[in-house]
Amino acid sequence: MKQAVHFGAGNIGRGFIGALFSESGYHVTFVDIADQIINQLNEQKSYQVKLATDKQETTTINNVSGLNNMAQENEVIETITNTTYLTTAIGPNILPRIAPLIARGISERVYQTDEQLYVIACENQIGATDILKQHILDNLDEDTKERLEGRVKFFNSAVDRIVPIQEDNDSLDVLVEPYYEWVVEAEEDIPAVEGMTIVVELAPFIERKLFTVNTGHAVIAYLGYLNGKPTIDKTLADEAIEKQVEATLKETGDYLVKQYGLDKEEHFKYIQKIVRRFKNPYLNDGVTRVGRAPIRKLGPEDRLVRPATEAQKAGLQFTNLSKAIAAALLFDHQEDEEAVKLQAMIEENGIAKVLQEVSNLTEDSDVTQEVVKQYDLLK
């Protein structure tokens, strides 16, 4: 049977990427440090993926197993030597931590076989596979690096599927939205995976997704939090917030249309489709889940700041994006470590200094000045 190794046995891994491999006839080995999930995978050898619809259609995902990358390093290395695909869905910040183990697996593999290995990081990050590749190379000697040519191939990708917090944390079953998109940038034929779309240039797809889906999701969460709304769908039931979200996505849309020559009418249909997805009441997606980790989400290359700075450079409007950044700065959820840290930073240094440190925005930049103005209005 064909083999795939997937780092990250969480809800995205099981409910999206791992499920697609299983449905494509691969045995999927999930690699994670969560003992309970790994043990369940090895005992049950299957789980259900449920669609967030009124009918809750389910698919059984078979041919799965698990390895603990802390306790079973040798087994992970052996599995990497025999797999076709190696994918991740663990969060961009964790990529440097798993790279040394992946490097050891690749080192063993390239001296044992000429069979090709395809590596894809399925993260909400531009160029995530390039980042993972560099961390892997940093852990390889020169001889091994030379042997990668033609044997190990790295492809960037864009992923899109909403997977909310699950009600039953003791179950392997995962509730997911029906819609998904997995786009991989490759200029050659690679082994088929159900649901994977191959494109020659990824940038328009990944930025369209990041600056529509991720930006929109974040804006809804932060405005919902400020207005005391519990979930994403209930936030969008507020007409004023829905209009604010659409105004923000019009700004990101204007940038994307100008940057990539997208069809304006088609892109704004795409925005409407995304907003409809967010309204799905069966997801029951909490605003505090979607808004978590605001420091990361305020990064210079992330969903709020990057489209604002790009719009400003292109001479386009960024007022609503600035309001979204201000709303993120007001996210003070006490159970979120980054939110607590962010509020302490603001208290100590003020908004402009925090934006300089977190978002690489100079204190006198147009974006910073507009964010400070919107922050005062929201507060």
Sine and cosine of phi, psi and omega as CSV:
sin_phi,cos_phi,sin_psi,cos_psi,sin_omega,cos_omega
0.00,0.00,0.59,-0.81,0.05,-1.00
-0.89,0.46,0.51,-0.86,-0.08,-1.00
-0.87,-0.49,0.62,-0.79,0.15,-0.99
-0.71,-0.70,0.68,-0.73,0.08,-1.00
-0.94,-0.35,0.81,-0.58,-0.02,-1.00
-0.84,-0.54,0.88,-0.48,0.06,-1.00
-1.00,0.10,0.89,-0.46,-0.03,-1.00
0.91,-0.42,0.99,-0.15,-0.02,-1.00
-0.99,-0.14,0.37,0.93,0.02,-1.00
-0.97,0.25,-0.22,-0.98,-0.11,-0.99
-0.90,0.44,-0.62,0.78,0.03,-1.00
-0.92,0.39,-0.71,0.71,-0.01,-1.00
-0.86,0.50,-0.76,0.65,-0.04,-1.00
-0.97,0.26,-0.64,0.77,-0.13,-0.99
-1.00,0.08,-0.12,0.99,-0.11,-0.99
-0.71,-0.70,-0.99,0.15,-0.15,-0.99
-0.92,0.39,-0.76,0.65,0.01,-1.00
-0.86,0.50,-0.64,0.77,0.00,-1.00
-0.89,0.46,-0.66,0.76,0.00,-1.00
-0.90,0.43,-0.64,0.76,0.05,-1.00
-0.89,0.46,-0.71,0.70,-0.01,-1.00
-0.86,0.50,-0.70,0.72,-0.01,-1.00
-0.93,0.37,-0.27,0.96,0.01,-1.00
-0.99,-0.14,0.19,0.98,0.09,-1.00
1.00,0.03,0.28,0.96,0.05,-1.00
-0.99,-0.11,0.56,-0.83,0.29,-0.96
-0.99,0.13,0.79,-0.62,-0.06,-1.00
-0.96,-0.29,0.86,-0.51,0.13,-0.99
-0.98,-0.18,0.93,-0.37,0.05,-1.00
-0.99,0.10,0.71,-0.70,0.03,-1.00
-0.90,-0.44,0.82,-0.58,-0.08,-1.00
-0.33,-0.94,0.19,-0.98,0.07,-1.00
-0.98,-0.20,-0.02,1.00,-0.02,-1.00
-0.99,0.16,0.99,-0.16,-0.08,-1.00
-0.82,0.58,-0.70,0.71,-0.07,-1.00
-0.86,0.51,-0.72,0.69,-0.02,-1.00
-0.91,0.41,-0.70,0.71,-0.01,-1.00
-0.87,0.49,-0.71,0.71,0.00,-1.00
-0.89,0.46,-0.67,0.74,0.01,-1.00
-0.89,0.45,-0.67,0.74,0.02,-1.00
-0.86,0.52,-0.67,0.74,-0.03,-1.00
-0.96,0.29,-0.49,0.87,0.02,-1.00
-0.99,0.16,-0.73,0.68,-0.11,-0.99
-1.00,0.09,-0.58,0.81,0.00,-1.00
0.89,0.46,0.21,0.98,0.06,-1.00
-0.25,-0.97,0.23,-0.97,0.10,-1.00
-0.31,-0.95,0.12,-0.99,-0.04,-1.00
-0.95,-0.31,0.66,-0.75,0.21,-0.98
-0.96,-0.29,0.86,-0.51,-0.06,-1.00
-0.95,-0.30,0.68,-0.74,0.04,-1.00
-1.00,0.04,0.69,-0.73,-0.01,-1.00
-0.98,0.19,0.97,0.23,0.05,-1.00
-0.68,-0.73,0.09,-1.00,0.00,-1.00
-0.91,0.42,-0.48,0.88,-0.01,-1.00
-1.00,0.04,-0.30,0.95,-0.03,-1.00
0.75,0.66,0.80,0.60,0.05,-1.00
-0.85,0.53,0.59,-0.80,-0.03,-1.00
-0.82,-0.57,0.51,-0.86,0.09,-1.00
-0.83,-0.56,0.73,-0.68,0.06,-1.00
-1.00,0.05,0.81,-0.58,0.02,-1.00
-0.98,-0.17,0.91,-0.41,-0.05,-1.00
-0.96,-0.30,0.00,-1.00,0.07,-1.00
0.84,0.54,0.79,0.61,0.02,-1.00
-0.80,-0.60,0.49,-0.87,0.10,-0.99
-0.49,-0.87,0.05,-1.00,-0.06,-1.00
-0.64,-0.77,0.48,-0.88,0.11,-0.99
-0.72,-0.70,0.61,-0.79,0.06,-1.00
-1.00,-0.05,0.90,-0.43,-0.10,-1.00
-0.95,0.32,-0.22,0.98,0.09,-1.00
-1.00,0.07,-0.63,0.78,-0.10,-0.99
-0.99,-0.17,-0.28,0.96,-0.10,-0.99
-0.77,-0.64,0.76,0.65,-0.06,-1.00
-0.85,0.53,-0.71,0.70,-0.05,-1.00
-0.89,0.46,-0.62,0.78,0.02,-1.00
-0.92,0.38,-0.62,0.79,0.04,-1.00
-0.89,0.45,-0.70,0.71,0.01,-1.00
-0.86,0.51,-0.71,0.71,0.00,-1.00
-0.89,0.46,-0.64,0.77,0.00,-1.00
-0.91,0.41,-0.63,0.78,0.02,-1.00
-0.89,0.46,-0.55,0.83,-0.02,-1.00
-0.93,0.36,-0.31,0.95,-0.09,-1.00
-0.90,-0.43,0.16,0.99,-0.12,-0.99
-0.98,-0.18,0.33,-0.95,0.11,-0.99
-1.00,-0.06,-0.71,0.70,-0.02,-1.00
-0.91,-0.42,0.60,-0.80,0.20,-0.98
-0.80,-0.61,0.90,-0.44,-0.04,-1.00
-0.82,-0.58,0.28,-0.96,0.04,-1.00
-0.71,-0.71,0.49,-0.87,0.24,-0.97
-0.46,-0.89,0.97,0.24,-0.14,-0.99
-0.80,-0.60,-0.09,1.00,-0.11,-0.99
0.99,-0.17,0.72,-0.69,-0.07,-1.00
-0.83,0.55,-0.54,0.84,-0.06,-1.00
-0.93,0.37,-0.34,0.94,-0.05,-1.00
-1.00,0.00,-0.24,0.97,-0.06,-1.00
-0.81,0.59,-0.70,0.71,0.01,-1.00
-0.88,0.47,-0.46,0.89,-0.05,-1.00
-0.97,0.24,-0.53,0.85,-0.03,-1.00
-1.00,-0.04,-0.24,0.97,-0.07,-1.00
-0.85,0.52,-0.66,0.75,-0.01,-1.00
-0.86,0.50,-0.65,0.76,0.00,-1.00
-0.93,0.36,-0.67,0.74,0.06,-1.00
-0.87,0.49,-0.65,0.76,0.02,-1.00
-0.87,0.50,-0.64,0.77,0.02,-1.00
-0.91,0.42,-0.65,0.76,0.05,-1.00
-0.90,0.44,-0.69,0.72,0.01,-1.00
-0.91,0.42,-0.63,0.78,0.02,-1.00
-0.85,0.52,-0.71,0.70,0.04,-1.00
-0.90,0.44,-0.69,0.72,-0.13,-0.99
-0.89,0.45,-0.75,0.67,-0.15,-0.99
-0.94,0.35,-0.24,0.97,0.09,-1.00
-1.00,-0.09,-0.12,0.99,-0.04,-1.00
-0.96,-0.29,-0.50,0.87,-0.14,-0.99
-0.51,-0.86,0.46,-0.89,0.13,-0.99
-0.99,-0.11,-0.01,1.00,0.03,-1.00
-0.86,0.50,0.63,-0.78,-0.08,-1.00
-0.98,0.18,0.61,-0.79,0.10,-0.99
-0.91,-0.41,0.73,-0.68,-0.01,-1.00
-0.94,-0.35,0.86,-0.51,-0.07,-1.00
-0.93,-0.36,0.82,-0.58,-0.01,-1.00
-0.67,-0.74,0.87,-0.50,0.11,-0.99
-1.00,0.00,0.89,-0.45,-0.06,-1.00
-0.99,-0.17,0.96,0.29,-0.11,-0.99
-0.83,-0.56,0.37,-0.93,0.09,-1.00
-0.99,0.13,0.95,0.32,-0.07,-1.00
-0.40,-0.92,0.75,-0.66,0.07,-1.00
-0.91,0.41,0.77,-0.64,0.04,-1.00
0.92,0.40,0.54,0.84,-0.07,-1.00
-0.88,0.47,-0.62,0.78,0.00,-1.00
-0.93,0.37,-0.59,0.81,0.08,-1.00
-0.87,0.49,-0.64,0.77,0.01,-1.00
-0.91,0.43,-0.73,0.68,0.02,-1.00
-0.88,0.48,-0.69,0.73,0.00,-1.00
-0.84,0.54,-0.71,0.70,-0.03,-1.00
-0.89,0.45,-0.66,0.75,0.03,-1.00
-0.91,0.42,-0.60,0.80,0.05,-1.00
-0.91,0.41,-0.73,0.68,0.00,-1.00
-0.87,0.50,-0.57,0.82,0.01,-1.00
-0.89,0.45,-0.31,0.95,-0.03,-1.00
-0.95,-0.30,0.23,0.97,0.00,-1.00
-0.89,-0.46,0.53,-0.85,0.09,-1.00
-0.99,0.15,0.20,-0.98,-0.12,-0.99
-0.89,0.46,-0.62,0.78,-0.01,-1.00
-0.89,0.45,-0.68,0.73,0.01,-1.00
-0.92,0.40,-0.65,0.76,0.02,-1.00
-0.84,0.54,-0.66,0.75,0.00,-1.00
-0.90,0.43,-0.55,0.84,-0.04,-1.00
-0.97,0.24,-0.21,0.98,0.01,-1.00
-0.92,0.40,-0.52,0.86,-0.10,-0.99
-0.81,0.59,0.86,-0.51,0.03,-1.00
0.99,0.16,-0.18,0.98,-0.03,-1.00
-0.95,-0.31,-0.60,0.80,-0.02,-1.00
-0.83,-0.55,0.83,-0.56,-0.07,-1.00
-0.84,-0.54,0.67,-0.74,-0.07,-1.00
-0.90,-0.43,0.76,-0.65,-0.02,-1.00
-0.77,-0.64,0.76,-0.65,0.10,-0.99
-0.97,0.25,0.41,-0.91,-0.01,-1.00
-0.51,-0.86,0.26,-0.97,0.13,-0.99
-0.82,-0.57,0.73,-0.68,-0.02,-1.00
-0.83,-0.56,0.56,-0.83,-0.03,-1.00
-0.48,-0.88,0.95,-0.30,0.18,-0.98
-0.33,-0.94,0.75,-0.66,0.03,-1.00
-1.00,0.09,0.85,-0.52,0.05,-1.00
-0.83,-0.56,0.97,-0.23,-0.08,-1.00
-0.97,0.26,0.11,-0.99,0.13,-0.99
-0.88,0.48,0.70,-0.71,-0.07,-1.00
-1.00,0.06,0.61,-0.79,-0.02,-1.00
-0.94,0.33,-0.57,0.82,-0.03,-1.00
-0.94,-0.35,0.99,-0.14,-0.04,-1.00
-0.96,0.26,-0.17,0.98,-0.01,-1.00
-1.00,-0.01,-0.05,1.00,-0.05,-1.00
-0.96,-0.30,0.54,-0.84,0.10,-0.99
-0.98,0.22,-0.31,0.95,-0.04,-1.00
-0.89,0.46,0.57,-0.82,-0.07,-1.00
-0.78,-0.63,0.72,-0.69,0.12,-0.99
-1.00,-0.07,0.79,-0.61,-0.02,-1.00
-0.71,-0.71,0.35,-0.94,0.12,-0.99
-0.96,0.27,0.42,-0.91,-0.01,-1.00
-0.90,0.44,-0.61,0.79,-0.08,-1.00
-0.96,0.28,0.62,-0.78,0.19,-0.98
-0.43,-0.90,0.35,-0.94,0.07,-1.00
-0.53,-0.85,0.78,-0.62,0.08,-1.00
-0.75,-0.66,0.96,-0.28,-0.06,-1.00
-0.93,-0.36,0.78,-0.63,-0.03,-1.00
-0.86,-0.51,0.72,-0.69,-0.01,-1.00
-1.00,0.01,0.92,-0.39,-0.01,-1.00
-0.47,-0.88,0.63,-0.78,0.03,-1.00
-0.97,-0.24,0.29,0.96,-0.01,-1.00
-0.60,-0.80,0.24,-0.97,0.09,-1.00
-0.96,0.28,0.74,-0.68,0.08,-1.00
-0.81,-0.59,0.37,-0.93,-0.07,-1.00
-0.79,0.61,0.68,-0.73,-0.12,-0.99
-0.93,0.36,0.67,-0.74,0.14,-0.99
-0.75,-0.66,0.79,-0.62,0.01,-1.00
-0.81,0.58,0.81,-0.59,0.08,-1.00
1.00,0.00,-0.09,1.00,0.04,-1.00
-1.00,0.01,0.76,-0.65,0.05,-1.00
-0.95,-0.32,0.78,-0.63,0.00,-1.00
-0.99,-0.13,0.75,-0.66,0.08,-1.00
-0.75,-0.66,0.40,-0.92,0.00,-1.00
-0.99,0.16,-0.59,0.81,0.01,-1.00
-0.82,-0.57,0.87,-0.50,-0.10,-1.00
-1.00,0.05,-0.49,0.87,-0.18,-0.98
-0.74,0.67,-0.74,0.67,0.00,-1.00
-0.88,0.48,-0.59,0.81,-0.03,-1.00
-0.95,0.31,-0.71,0.71,-0.08,-1.00
-0.95,0.31,-0.61,0.79,0.03,-1.00
-0.96,0.30,-0.61,0.79,0.06,-1.00
-0.85,0.52,-0.68,0.73,-0.01,-1.00
-0.94,0.35,-0.77,0.63,-0.06,-1.00
-0.87,0.49,-0.68,0.74,-0.12,-0.99
-1.00,-0.05,0.09,1.00,0.15,-0.99
-0.89,-0.45,-0.87,0.49,-0.04,-1.00
-0.94,0.35,-0.82,0.57,-0.07,-1.00
-0.94,0.35,-0.66,0.75,0.06,-1.00
-0.89,0.46,-0.75,0.66,-0.02,-1.00
-0.87,0.49,-0.71,0.70,0.00,-1.00
-0.85,0.53,-0.72,0.70,-0.03,-1.00
-0.91,0.42,-0.69,0.72,-0.01,-1.00
-0.87,0.50,-0.71,0.70,0.02,-1.00
-0.87,0.50,-0.70,0.71,-0.05,-1.00
-0.88,0.47,-0.74,0.67,-0.08,-1.00
-0.95,0.32,-0.62,0.78,0.06,-1.00
-0.94,0.33,-0.60,0.80,0.05,-1.00
-0.89,0.46,-0.69,0.73,0.02,-1.00
-0.87,0.49,-0.71,0.71,-0.02,-1.00
-0.90,0.43,-0.45,0.89,-0.04,-1.00
-0.98,-0.21,0.23,0.97,0.08,-1.00
0.94,0.35,0.43,0.90,0.02,-1.00
-1.00,0.04,0.62,-0.79,-0.05,-1.00
-0.99,0.13,-0.61,0.80,-0.13,-0.99
-0.76,-0.65,0.22,-0.97,-0.01,-1.00
-0.89,0.45,-0.73,0.69,-0.05,-1.00
-0.91,0.41,-0.61,0.79,0.02,-1.00
-0.94,0.34,-0.50,0.87,0.08,-1.00
-0.90,0.43,-0.70,0.72,-0.04,-1.00
-0.96,0.29,-0.22,0.97,0.11,-0.99
-0.94,0.34,-0.29,0.96,0.09,-1.00
-0.99,0.13,0.93,-0.36,-0.12,-0.99
-0.85,0.52,-0.62,0.78,-0.02,-1.00
-0.90,0.43,-0.64,0.77,0.01,-1.00
-0.94,0.35,-0.65,0.76,0.03,-1.00
-0.85,0.52,-0.68,0.74,0.02,-1.00
-0.90,0.43,-0.61,0.79,0.03,-1.00
-0.91,0.41,-0.66,0.75,0.04,-1.00
-0.88,0.47,-0.72,0.69,0.00,-1.00
-0.89,0.45,-0.60,0.80,0.03,-1.00
-0.91,0.42,-0.61,0.79,0.03,-1.00
-0.92,0.39,-0.69,0.72,-0.02,-1.00
-0.95,0.30,-0.34,0.94,0.14,-0.99
-0.92,0.38,-0.62,0.79,0.02,-1.00
-0.92,0.40,-0.71,0.71,0.05,-1.00
-0.91,0.42,-0.59,0.81,0.01,-1.00
-0.90,0.44,-0.67,0.74,0.03,-1.00
-0.87,0.50,-0.64,0.76,0.04,-1.00
-0.91,0.42,-0.74,0.68,-0.05,-1.00
-0.89,0.45,-0.65,0.76,0.02,-1.00
-0.89,0.46,-0.69,0.72,-0.02,-1.00
-0.94,0.34,-0.67,0.74,-0.08,-1.00
-0.94,0.33,-0.66,0.75,-0.15,-0.99
-0.90,-0.43,0.08,1.00,0.02,-1.00
0.91,0.41,0.50,0.87,0.03,-1.00
-0.92,0.40,0.45,-0.89,0.10,-0.99
-0.94,0.34,0.87,-0.49,-0.12,-0.99
-0.87,0.50,-0.72,0.70,-0.03,-1.00
-0.90,0.45,-0.68,0.73,0.01,-1.00
-0.90,0.44,-0.65,0.76,-0.02,-1.00
-0.91,0.40,-0.62,0.78,-0.02,-1.00
-0.96,0.27,-0.38,0.93,0.20,-0.98
-0.93,0.38,-0.63,0.78,0.03,-1.00
-0.88,0.48,-0.67,0.75,0.04,-1.00
-0.86,0.51,-0.72,0.69,-0.02,-1.00
-0.88,0.47,-0.62,0.78,0.03,-1.00
-0.89,0.45,-0.66,0.75,-0.01,-1.00
-0.91,0.42,-0.70,0.72,0.01,-1.00
-0.88,0.48,-0.63,0.78,0.05,-1.00
-0.89,0.46,-0.63,0.78,0.05,-1.00
-0.86,0.51,-0.68,0.73,-0.02,-1.00
-0.90,0.44,-0.39,0.92,-0.05,-1.00
-0.99,0.15,-0.04,1.00,-0.05,-1.00
-0.88,0.48,0.94,-0.33,-0.06,-1.00
-0.95,0.32,-0.33,0.94,-0.04,-1.00
-0.96,0.27,-0.26,0.96,0.06,-1.00
-0.97,0.26,-0.54,0.84,0.02,-1.00
0.74,0.68,0.76,0.65,-0.16,-0.99
-1.00,0.01,0.90,-0.44,-0.08,-1.00
-0.94,0.34,0.62,-0.78,0.00,-1.00
-0.91,0.42,-0.50,0.87,0.00,-1.00
-0.96,0.29,-0.47,0.88,0.09,-1.00
-0.93,0.36,-0.74,0.67,-0.07,-1.00
-0.93,0.37,-0.55,0.84,-0.05,-1.00
-1.00,0.09,-0.11,0.99,-0.11,-0.99
-0.87,0.50,0.38,-0.92,0.00,-1.00
0.86,0.50,0.83,0.56,-0.05,-1.00
-0.91,0.41,-0.47,0.88,0.01,-1.00
-0.90,0.44,-0.71,0.71,0.05,-1.00
-0.89,0.45,-0.65,0.76,-0.05,-1.00
-0.96,0.29,-0.25,0.97,0.08,-1.00
-0.99,-0.12,0.23,0.97,0.03,-1.00
-0.90,0.43,0.40,-0.91,-0.09,-1.00
-0.88,0.47,-0.43,0.90,-0.02,-1.00
-0.96,-0.27,0.16,0.99,-0.12,-0.99
-0.99,-0.11,-0.18,-0.98,-0.28,-0.96
-0.92,0.39,-0.33,0.94,-0.05,-1.00
-0.95,-0.30,-0.77,0.64,-0.10,-0.99
-0.97,0.25,-0.69,0.72,-0.04,-1.00
-0.85,0.53,-0.76,0.64,0.01,-1.00
-0.90,0.43,-0.52,0.85,0.03,-1.00
-0.92,0.40,-0.72,0.69,-0.02,-1.00
-0.93,0.36,-0.60,0.80,0.02,-1.00
-0.92,0.39,-0.65,0.76,0.04,-1.00
-0.89,0.45,-0.68,0.73,0.01,-1.00
-0.87,0.49,-0.70,0.71,0.00,-1.00
-0.90,0.43,-0.53,0.85,-0.04,-1.00
-1.00,0.08,0.01,1.00,0.00,-1.00
0.97,0.25,0.44,0.90,-0.02,-1.00
-0.96,-0.27,0.20,-0.98,0.00,-1.00
-0.93,0.37,0.61,-0.80,0.06,-1.00
-0.61,-0.79,0.33,0.94,-0.02,-1.00
-0.88,0.47,-0.73,0.69,-0.05,-1.00
-0.95,0.31,-0.55,0.83,0.11,-0.99
-0.91,0.42,-0.61,0.79,0.05,-1.00
-0.90,0.44,-0.61,0.79,0.05,-1.00
-0.91,0.42,-0.62,0.79,0.04,-1.00
-0.90,0.43,-0.66,0.75,0.05,-1.00
-0.89,0.45,-0.67,0.74,0.03,-1.00
-0.88,0.47,-0.65,0.76,0.02,-1.00
-0.89,0.45,-0.62,0.78,0.05,-1.00
-0.90,0.44,-0.61,0.79,0.02,-1.00
-0.92,0.38,-0.34,0.94,0.01,-1.00
-1.00,-0.10,0.05,1.00,0.00,-1.00
-0.97,0.24,0.98,-0.22,-0.12,-0.99
-0.89,-0.45,0.56,0.83,-0.02,-1.00
-0.86,0.50,0.88,-0.48,-0.16,-0.99
-0.93,0.36,-0.30,0.95,0.00,-1.00
-1.00,-0.02,0.02,1.00,0.01,-1.00
-0.96,-0.28,0.89,-0.46,-0.09,-1.00
-0.85,0.52,-0.70,0.72,-0.01,-1.00
-0.93,0.38,-0.60,0.80,0.02,-1.00
-0.89,0.46,-0.68,0.73,0.02,-1.00
-0.89,0.45,-0.71,0.71,0.01,-1.00
-0.89,0.45,-0.67,0.74,0.00,-1.00
-0.88,0.48,-0.68,0.73,0.01,-1.00
-0.90,0.43,-0.60,0.80,0.05,-1.00
-0.91,0.41,-0.63,0.77,0.04,-1.00
-0.90,0.44,-0.68,0.73,0.01,-1.00
-0.90,0.44,-0.69,0.72,0.00,-1.00
-0.86,0.52,-0.64,0.77,-0.09,-1.00
-0.99,0.14,-0.63,0.78,-0.18,-0.98
-0.88,-0.48,-0.24,0.97,-0.05,-1.00
1.00,0.05,0.27,-0.96,-0.12,-0.99
-0.89,0.46,-0.76,0.65,-0.10,-0.99
-0.86,0.50,-0.68,0.73,-0.01,-1.00
-0.92,0.39,-0.63,0.78,0.02,-1.00
-0.90,0.43,-0.67,0.74,0.03,-1.00
-0.90,0.44,-0.56,0.83,0.05,-1.00
-0.91,0.40,-0.68,0.73,-0.06,-1.00
-0.96,0.27,-0.70,0.72,-0.13,-0.99
-1.00,0.04,-0.60,0.80,-0.17,-0.99
-0.91,-0.41,0.04,1.00,-0.03,-1.00
0.85,0.53,0.53,0.85,0.05,-1.00
-0.99,-0.15,0.79,-0.62,0.04,-1.00
-0.94,0.35,0.46,-0.89,-0.08,-1.00
-0.89,0.46,-0.46,0.89,-0.04,-1.00
-0.99,-0.15,0.15,0.99,-0.02,-1.00
-0.94,0.34,0.44,-0.90,0.01,-1.00
-0.87,0.50,-0.62,0.78,-0.02,-1.00
-0.91,0.41,-0.73,0.69,0.01,-1.00
-0.84,0.54,-0.73,0.69,-0.04,-1.00
-0.89,0.47,-0.63,0.77,0.01,-1.00
-0.94,0.34,-0.61,0.79,0.03,-1.00
-0.89,0.45,-0.71,0.71,0.01,-1.00
-0.86,0.51,-0.67,0.74,0.02,-1.00
-0.89,0.46,-0.73,0.69,-0.02,-1.00
-0.93,0.37,-0.58,0.82,0.04,-1.00
-0.87,0.50,-0.73,0.68,0.01,-1.00
-0.89,0.45,-0.61,0.79,0.01,-1.00
-0.93,0.36,-0.65,0.76,0.00,-1.00
-0.94,0.33,-0.60,0.80,-0.06,-1.00
-0.92,0.39,0.00,0.00,0.00,0.00
